[in-house]
Structures are given as C-alpha cells and as structure tokens.
Amino acid sequence: MRSSDRQAPAGVGVVVVGLKRGAVPAGLIERMAVPDFCLPPALHALLQREHLTEAVVLSTCMRTEVYVAGSSAHGAASDVRSFLREWVPGEPEPDDDATYSFCGEEAVSHLFRVAAGIDSAILGEGEILRQVRRAWKLSESENAAGPVLTPLFRHSLEVGKRARSETAISRGTTSFSQAAVAMATEHFGGLQDRSVLVVGAGAMGRGVSRALSSVPRVGDLMFANRTSSKASALAERFGGQPVEMVHLAGALERADLVVTSTAASNLVVRRSDVRAALPAGS
C-alpha cells in the first residue's frame, strides 16, 4: 500500500518546527541543513519518535523546517525539537527561542506562504517551489508522507503556482542566482570584461551561470566543481573554461568575482585562499 493510500487517523494534525533566521548564526543554519543523502535516514529517525506518524524535511541553505503529522501538537513539536538538537553533534543546541513552531491552520498557512515565496529572503523567488516539491516527493518515496502531508503539500504547490501566475509577486528578481549577479553587477558598475569564477555545478551554480550568460560583454567565465565532468558541462553550455579543483588557487587569482554554491559540508573556498589570491598590499 502506498503511503498516500493510507487513511488519516482521527485527530491527527500538522505541526511545523523550523530555525529562525537571525536568531541563530547563519553558519549554524547551514550546518543544520540536511543534505540529500541524509534525508532518508533523517525521515526514518523522525518516524521513530513517539508522537510522529508522518514527516517531510524541507532543508535549504536558508532554512531547515520539519513538517510532521501527529496526534499531539505539543508532543510532535517536542519530538522535532529533540531531533534538531541531536542532528549535528558538537554544535551549540538551538534553544526554544531559536526555533518557531506552528500547528494546525497556522502550520498550513506557513507552508502556503513558503511555497508562494512570501517567506523568502527574496520575495517570490522561484527556487523554493521546486524545493518544496522535491522535499515532499522524497518523503513520499520513503513512505514518510501519507494521508495528511501528501494532500497538504500537493495543495501547497498549487497555491505557489497560482500566487506566481495571478499576482505580481514573481516580477523582477525572483531567484537567489539572479540576485547574486545583480548585486555583483551593481558593485562593479557592470561586469563587462570581468572574469568570473563559479564554484559548484548544482541547481544554484547552473542558475548563476544562466544569469551570467545574459550579461552583456561579461568577461571570462570559469567553472569549478568537485566532479570535473559537471564543470566541463557548464563550460560547454554557457561558454567558458572548466577548472580542476586542484587548480582552484590559480583561478582565484585570475577572477574578479567568485560565486560559490556547493553542497559540501566543509568550506571549499577559505578566507586564507582569498587572501593568498589578492594582489600584494590589498
């Protein structure tokens, strides 16, 4: 039986618990993120908790939220907070003041705001809708989203699409990729003849590359990624030069602008790397 075919037990409600941006250091939010390969075990660990029957983990570089179904709102929220405290051993534990939680209609309303891009740092940004869908589908494939969360997330995608098609929310800069390129363009007064290094070939790296390709007379484009074939694919698609990670230091020296977006759990470009790449006396 598929998880979506199960019948929702009477009295089961929805709860969401997440980390507050601004209430915890940005670095901690990044380290609390659940990478793709950890999502299945994280979902199964959540379902082992006493009060949880379903779970979806929405984890990005900007947010970590856990949506669950359970018979006790207080117990479900407590179970999720316990999970978050245990997720990254050795890190300072996020206390209750560093998290938010909503239950019932408030949890539903929050998810709709997230899917519509209202709760994003960039109003109406488009990546979040794809991230919501991906989180739900992965949970469903792990039999962790069932008769409560599956229809809720399906409806949230419809809400997000309608918000973008029926309102002006998606006009202008609607992605972090576009925003990064726009900020760099403003800082330099244009990117004409500027050398740009893009580190990372995931969705964000591709988005940045796409945005850069539309900038008139942008200078040399360089692409670096842990998997060299992906860097080569970006270079071929957008016009540029692939860079082996072992040659990253040299690329940093040549670059006027560096944009990094990787799923690595450790730092790829360190402050010391940037300092070494700067001209003497800078």
Secondary structure, DSSP 8 states (H G I E B T S, - for coil): --GGGS---TT-EEEEEEE-BTTB-HHHHHHH---GGGHHHHHHHHHTSTT-SEEEEEE-SS-EEEEEEES-HHHHHHHHHHHHHHHSTTS----GGGEEEEETHHHHHHHHHHHHTTTSSSTT-SHHHHHHHHHHHHHHHTT---TTHHHHHHHHHHHHHHHHHHSSTTSS--SHHHHHHHHHHHHHT--BT--EEEE--SHHHHHHHHHHHTSTTB--EEEE-SSHHHHHHHHHHHT-EEE-GGGHHHHHHH-SEEEE----SS-SS-HHHHHHHS-TT-
